[in-house]
């Protein structure tokens, strides 16, 4: 219901991507110990989603979602996927 209401005024996808200015955030992590479980962006998005009535959307799960859908490239710089995801992210802009 909430998602449908949001879709009436604009794309839910555009709403989500607005939190990363329309292009994936690129990390330069070299060590898994530096990998965040949440960020300021995921905290803000989580708060807004909950304010709108969504449940089960804390900042950690929101950050994991953003990683899963490609809004955040948190592959370590040495990972074989990092460069590919970096290239894909540049095509979005």
VMD Tcl script that builds the backbone (N, CA, C; Angstrom):
set m [mol new atoms 279]
animate dup $m
set s [atomselect $m all]
$s set {name element resname resid chain x y z} {
  {N N UNK 1 A 0.822 -1.184 0.000}
  {CA C UNK 1 A 0.000 0.000 0.000}
  {C C UNK 1 A 0.868 1.250 0.000}
  {N N UNK 2 A 1.873 1.293 0.872}
  {CA C UNK 2 A 2.730 2.472 0.963}
  {C C UNK 2 A 3.514 2.659 -0.331}
  {N N UNK 3 A 4.048 1.547 -0.844}
  {CA C UNK 3 A 4.811 1.603 -2.090}
  {C C UNK 3 A 3.923 2.124 -3.218}
  {N N UNK 4 A 2.695 1.629 -3.301}
  {CA C UNK 4 A 1.774 2.079 -4.349}
  {C C UNK 4 A 1.481 3.575 -4.230}
  {N N UNK 5 A 1.319 4.050 -3.012}
  {CA C UNK 5 A 1.076 5.476 -2.802}
  {C C UNK 5 A 2.277 6.296 -3.268}
  {N N UNK 6 A 3.482 5.801 -2.982}
  {CA C UNK 6 A 4.690 6.508 -3.409}
  {C C UNK 6 A 4.827 6.495 -4.924}
  {N N UNK 7 A 4.444 5.400 -5.568}
  {CA C UNK 7 A 4.531 5.284 -7.028}
  {C C UNK 7 A 3.594 6.273 -7.721}
  {N N UNK 8 A 2.528 6.679 -7.040}
  {CA C UNK 8 A 1.587 7.630 -7.636}
  {C C UNK 8 A 2.230 9.008 -7.822}
  {N N UNK 9 A 3.187 9.327 -6.985}
  {CA C UNK 9 A 3.815 10.650 -7.061}
  {C C UNK 9 A 5.192 10.601 -7.724}
  {N N UNK 10 A 5.672 9.424 -8.063}
  {CA C UNK 10 A 6.973 9.291 -8.708}
  {C C UNK 10 A 7.482 7.872 -8.566}
  {N N UNK 11 A 8.551 7.596 -9.230}
  {CA C UNK 11 A 9.122 6.254 -9.220}
  {C C UNK 11 A 9.769 5.939 -7.869}
  {N N UNK 12 A 9.451 4.773 -7.329}
  {CA C UNK 12 A 10.082 4.337 -6.086}
  {C C UNK 12 A 11.576 4.158 -6.310}
  {N N UNK 13 A 11.942 3.677 -7.481}
  {CA C UNK 13 A 13.349 3.525 -7.830}
  {C C UNK 13 A 14.071 4.873 -7.795}
  {N N UNK 14 A 13.470 5.887 -8.380}
  {CA C UNK 14 A 14.069 7.223 -8.365}
  {C C UNK 14 A 14.206 7.740 -6.934}
  {N N UNK 15 A 13.208 7.454 -6.116}
  {CA C UNK 15 A 13.262 7.836 -4.702}
  {C C UNK 15 A 14.487 7.211 -4.037}
  {N N UNK 16 A 14.671 5.906 -4.233}
  {CA C UNK 16 A 15.816 5.227 -3.617}
  {C C UNK 16 A 17.135 5.782 -4.138}
  {N N UNK 17 A 17.262 5.913 -5.458}
  {CA C UNK 17 A 18.504 6.379 -6.066}
  {C C UNK 17 A 18.815 7.829 -5.706}
  {N N UNK 18 A 17.817 8.583 -5.299}
  {CA C UNK 18 A 18.078 9.974 -4.900}
  {C C UNK 18 A 18.990 10.039 -3.672}
  {N N UNK 19 A 19.018 8.976 -2.904}
  {CA C UNK 19 A 19.866 8.941 -1.708}
  {C C UNK 19 A 21.346 8.757 -2.044}
  {N N UNK 20 A 21.646 8.402 -3.293}
  {CA C UNK 20 A 23.039 8.271 -3.733}
  {C C UNK 20 A 23.285 9.143 -4.976}
  {N N UNK 21 A 22.471 10.188 -5.137}
  {CA C UNK 21 A 22.583 11.124 -6.259}
  {C C UNK 21 A 22.540 10.431 -7.619}
  {N N UNK 22 A 21.794 9.342 -7.714}
  {CA C UNK 22 A 21.567 8.692 -8.993}
  {C C UNK 22 A 22.680 7.818 -9.515}
  {N N UNK 23 A 23.748 7.638 -8.758}
  {CA C UNK 23 A 24.837 6.768 -9.201}
  {C C UNK 23 A 25.401 6.008 -7.999}
  {N N UNK 24 A 25.894 4.804 -8.244}
  {CA C UNK 24 A 26.374 3.971 -7.133}
  {C C UNK 24 A 27.527 4.614 -6.361}
  {N N UNK 25 A 27.470 4.461 -5.054}
  {CA C UNK 25 A 28.586 4.885 -4.223}
  {C C UNK 25 A 29.711 3.881 -4.402}
  {N N UNK 26 A 30.925 4.366 -4.594}
  {CA C UNK 26 A 32.080 3.511 -4.833}
  {C C UNK 26 A 33.007 3.555 -3.622}
  {N N UNK 27 A 33.304 2.391 -3.075}
  {CA C UNK 27 A 34.231 2.338 -1.943}
  {C C UNK 27 A 35.640 2.109 -2.449}
  {N N UNK 28 A 36.572 2.375 -1.593}
  {CA C UNK 28 A 37.978 2.095 -1.883}
  {C C UNK 28 A 38.549 1.256 -0.743}
  {N N UNK 29 A 37.723 0.338 -0.268}
  {CA C UNK 29 A 38.111 -0.501 0.864}
  {C C UNK 29 A 39.170 -1.516 0.445}
  {N N UNK 30 A 40.114 -1.736 1.329}
  {CA C UNK 30 A 41.151 -2.736 1.066}
  {C C UNK 30 A 41.140 -3.849 2.098}
  {N N UNK 31 A 40.355 -3.683 3.158}
  {CA C UNK 31 A 40.332 -4.667 4.237}
  {C C UNK 31 A 38.895 -4.879 4.708}
  {N N UNK 32 A 38.486 -6.134 4.827}
  {CA C UNK 32 A 37.116 -6.454 5.271}
  {C C UNK 32 A 36.783 -5.849 6.629}
  {N N UNK 33 A 37.792 -5.639 7.466}
  {CA C UNK 33 A 37.532 -5.068 8.794}
  {C C UNK 33 A 37.032 -3.632 8.707}
  {N N UNK 34 A 37.221 -2.998 7.568}
  {CA C UNK 34 A 36.762 -1.621 7.383}
  {C C UNK 34 A 35.372 -1.544 6.753}
  {N N UNK 35 A 34.809 -2.683 6.415}
  {CA C UNK 35 A 33.502 -2.742 5.758}
  {C C UNK 35 A 32.410 -2.274 6.731}
  {N N UNK 36 A 31.663 -1.231 6.359}
  {CA C UNK 36 A 30.601 -0.756 7.252}
  {C C UNK 36 A 29.381 -1.675 7.213}
  {N N UNK 37 A 28.636 -1.665 8.283}
  {CA C UNK 37 A 27.363 -2.378 8.295}
  {C C UNK 37 A 26.207 -1.409 8.057}
  {N N UNK 38 A 26.494 -0.125 8.228}
  {CA C UNK 38 A 25.524 0.920 7.961}
  {C C UNK 38 A 26.299 2.219 7.711}
  {N N UNK 39 A 25.639 3.169 7.095}
  {CA C UNK 39 A 26.263 4.457 6.810}
  {C C UNK 39 A 25.259 5.569 7.113}
  {N N UNK 40 A 25.714 6.804 7.009}
  {CA C UNK 40 A 24.791 7.925 7.193}
  {C C UNK 40 A 23.655 7.854 6.183}
  {N N UNK 41 A 23.990 7.453 4.939}
  {CA C UNK 41 A 22.970 7.339 3.897}
  {C C UNK 41 A 21.920 6.303 4.279}
  {N N UNK 42 A 22.361 5.121 4.743}
  {CA C UNK 42 A 21.390 4.075 5.082}
  {C C UNK 42 A 20.564 4.467 6.305}
  {N N UNK 43 A 21.150 5.220 7.207}
  {CA C UNK 43 A 20.414 5.696 8.381}
  {C C UNK 43 A 19.322 6.683 7.956}
  {N N UNK 44 A 19.662 7.612 7.067}
  {CA C UNK 44 A 18.675 8.584 6.588}
  {C C UNK 44 A 17.552 7.901 5.807}
  {N N UNK 45 A 17.930 6.992 4.911}
  {CA C UNK 45 A 16.929 6.269 4.113}
  {C C UNK 45 A 16.030 5.433 5.018}
  {N N UNK 46 A 16.624 4.754 5.967}
  {CA C UNK 46 A 15.856 3.937 6.907}
  {C C UNK 46 A 14.843 4.782 7.679}
  {N N UNK 47 A 15.298 5.916 8.187}
  {CA C UNK 47 A 14.400 6.800 8.949}
  {C C UNK 47 A 13.241 7.284 8.085}
  {N N UNK 48 A 13.544 7.631 6.832}
  {CA C UNK 48 A 12.481 8.113 5.960}
  {C C UNK 48 A 11.495 7.005 5.612}
  {N N UNK 49 A 12.004 5.814 5.336}
  {CA C UNK 49 A 11.112 4.684 5.038}
  {C C UNK 49 A 10.201 4.386 6.222}
  {N N UNK 50 A 10.772 4.378 7.433}
  {CA C UNK 50 A 9.950 4.107 8.625}
  {C C UNK 50 A 8.934 5.215 8.852}
  {N N UNK 51 A 9.338 6.472 8.589}
  {CA C UNK 51 A 8.412 7.594 8.730}
  {C C UNK 51 A 7.220 7.439 7.785}
  {N N UNK 52 A 7.458 6.858 6.621}
  {CA C UNK 52 A 6.404 6.653 5.636}
  {C C UNK 52 A 5.533 5.439 5.963}
  {N N UNK 53 A 5.971 4.598 6.925}
  {CA C UNK 53 A 5.163 3.463 7.349}
  {C C UNK 53 A 5.728 2.093 7.044}
  {N N UNK 54 A 6.916 2.027 6.410}
  {CA C UNK 54 A 7.540 0.734 6.157}
  {C C UNK 54 A 8.058 0.139 7.455}
  {N N UNK 55 A 8.051 -1.186 7.531}
  {CA C UNK 55 A 8.580 -1.899 8.700}
  {C C UNK 55 A 9.825 -2.686 8.294}
  {N N UNK 56 A 10.572 -3.135 9.285}
  {CA C UNK 56 A 11.738 -3.994 9.057}
  {C C UNK 56 A 12.730 -3.352 8.088}
  {N N UNK 57 A 13.020 -2.099 8.299}
  {CA C UNK 57 A 13.945 -1.408 7.403}
  {C C UNK 57 A 14.926 -0.552 8.209}
  {N N UNK 58 A 15.624 -1.200 9.139}
  {CA C UNK 58 A 16.647 -0.500 9.902}
  {C C UNK 58 A 17.838 -0.168 9.018}
  {N N UNK 59 A 18.777 0.623 9.514}
  {CA C UNK 59 A 19.905 1.073 8.697}
  {C C UNK 59 A 20.818 -0.054 8.220}
  {N N UNK 60 A 20.920 -1.147 8.959}
  {CA C UNK 60 A 21.780 -2.257 8.532}
  {C C UNK 60 A 21.140 -3.001 7.368}
  {N N UNK 61 A 19.856 -3.318 7.472}
  {CA C UNK 61 A 19.183 -4.030 6.387}
  {C C UNK 61 A 19.063 -3.139 5.149}
  {N N UNK 62 A 18.863 -1.846 5.345}
  {CA C UNK 62 A 18.802 -0.919 4.216}
  {C C UNK 62 A 20.157 -0.865 3.514}
  {N N UNK 63 A 21.238 -0.851 4.276}
  {CA C UNK 63 A 22.567 -0.828 3.662}
  {C C UNK 63 A 22.826 -2.118 2.883}
  {N N UNK 64 A 22.437 -3.241 3.448}
  {CA C UNK 64 A 22.593 -4.520 2.750}
  {C C UNK 64 A 21.773 -4.522 1.460}
  {N N UNK 65 A 20.581 -3.960 1.497}
  {CA C UNK 65 A 19.753 -3.848 0.301}
  {C C UNK 65 A 20.449 -2.991 -0.755}
  {N N UNK 66 A 20.995 -1.860 -0.327}
  {CA C UNK 66 A 21.693 -0.967 -1.257}
  {C C UNK 66 A 22.892 -1.659 -1.895}
  {N N UNK 67 A 23.573 -2.498 -1.145}
  {CA C UNK 67 A 24.672 -3.281 -1.716}
  {C C UNK 67 A 24.125 -4.277 -2.735}
  {N N UNK 68 A 23.054 -4.944 -2.378}
  {CA C UNK 68 A 22.501 -6.005 -3.218}
  {C C UNK 68 A 21.976 -5.487 -4.556}
  {N N UNK 69 A 21.418 -4.291 -4.565}
  {CA C UNK 69 A 20.839 -3.772 -5.809}
  {C C UNK 69 A 21.815 -2.887 -6.584}
  {N N UNK 70 A 23.018 -2.736 -6.092}
  {CA C UNK 70 A 24.040 -2.002 -6.823}
  {C C UNK 70 A 24.117 -0.518 -6.542}
  {N N UNK 71 A 23.449 -0.054 -5.510}
  {CA C UNK 71 A 23.548 1.356 -5.142}
  {C C UNK 71 A 24.871 1.640 -4.444}
  {N N UNK 72 A 25.496 0.600 -3.922}
  {CA C UNK 72 A 26.779 0.720 -3.226}
  {C C UNK 72 A 27.695 -0.380 -3.747}
  {N N UNK 73 A 28.905 -0.009 -4.152}
  {CA C UNK 73 A 29.917 -0.981 -4.551}
  {C C UNK 73 A 30.909 -1.110 -3.399}
  {N N UNK 74 A 30.709 -2.108 -2.577}
  {CA C UNK 74 A 31.583 -2.332 -1.429}
  {C C UNK 74 A 32.548 -3.487 -1.646}
  {N N UNK 75 A 32.769 -3.883 -2.893}
  {CA C UNK 75 A 33.786 -4.897 -3.145}
  {C C UNK 75 A 35.136 -4.307 -2.771}
  {N N UNK 76 A 35.975 -5.110 -2.156}
  {CA C UNK 76 A 37.318 -4.641 -1.845}
  {C C UNK 76 A 38.039 -4.296 -3.141}
  {N N UNK 77 A 38.936 -3.321 -3.099}
  {CA C UNK 77 A 39.646 -2.883 -4.291}
  {C C UNK 77 A 40.359 -4.057 -4.962}
  {N N UNK 78 A 40.862 -5.000 -4.198}
  {CA C UNK 78 A 41.559 -6.149 -4.751}
  {C C UNK 78 A 40.651 -7.246 -5.290}
  {N N UNK 79 A 39.354 -7.126 -5.082}
  {CA C UNK 79 A 38.403 -8.137 -5.552}
  {C C UNK 79 A 38.236 -8.023 -7.068}
  {N N UNK 80 A 38.103 -9.163 -7.729}
  {CA C UNK 80 A 37.934 -9.146 -9.184}
  {C C UNK 80 A 36.634 -8.469 -9.625}
  {N N UNK 81 A 35.684 -8.298 -8.722}
  {CA C UNK 81 A 34.404 -7.660 -9.066}
  {C C UNK 81 A 34.436 -6.138 -8.931}
  {N N UNK 82 A 35.389 -5.606 -8.178}
  {CA C UNK 82 A 35.392 -4.169 -7.894}
  {C C UNK 82 A 35.441 -3.338 -9.173}
  {N N UNK 83 A 36.382 -3.635 -10.052}
  {CA C UNK 83 A 36.539 -2.839 -11.272}
  {C C UNK 83 A 35.312 -2.960 -12.176}
  {N N UNK 84 A 34.758 -4.159 -12.285}
  {CA C UNK 84 A 33.569 -4.355 -13.114}
  {C C UNK 84 A 32.399 -3.539 -12.570}
  {N N UNK 85 A 32.184 -3.576 -11.259}
  {CA C UNK 85 A 31.090 -2.809 -10.652}
  {C C UNK 85 A 31.349 -1.309 -10.777}
  {N N UNK 86 A 32.601 -0.900 -10.699}
  {CA C UNK 86 A 32.958 0.508 -10.871}
  {C C UNK 86 A 32.592 0.950 -12.285}
  {N N UNK 87 A 32.893 0.139 -13.262}
  {CA C UNK 87 A 32.573 0.443 -14.663}
  {C C UNK 87 A 31.067 0.503 -14.878}
  {N N UNK 88 A 30.327 -0.450 -14.309}
  {CA C UNK 88 A 28.866 -0.440 -14.442}
  {C C UNK 88 A 28.268 0.807 -13.812}
  {N N UNK 89 A 28.817 1.196 -12.682}
  {CA C UNK 89 A 28.323 2.403 -11.994}
  {C C UNK 89 A 28.515 3.662 -12.819}
  {N N UNK 90 A 29.585 3.717 -13.582}
  {CA C UNK 90 A 29.842 4.902 -14.404}
  {C C UNK 90 A 28.879 4.979 -15.577}
  {N N UNK 91 A 28.366 3.853 -16.032}
  {CA C UNK 91 A 27.401 3.842 -17.143}
  {C C UNK 91 A 26.054 4.412 -16.701}
  {N N UNK 92 A 25.724 4.289 -15.410}
  {CA C UNK 92 A 24.436 4.746 -14.883}
  {C C UNK 92 A 24.331 6.266 -14.946}
  {N N UNK 93 A 25.429 6.979 -14.754}
  {CA C UNK 93 A 25.375 8.433 -14.644}
  {C C UNK 93 A 25.138 9.149 -15.939}
}
mol reanalyze $m
mol bondsrecalc $m
mol representation Tube
mol addrep $m
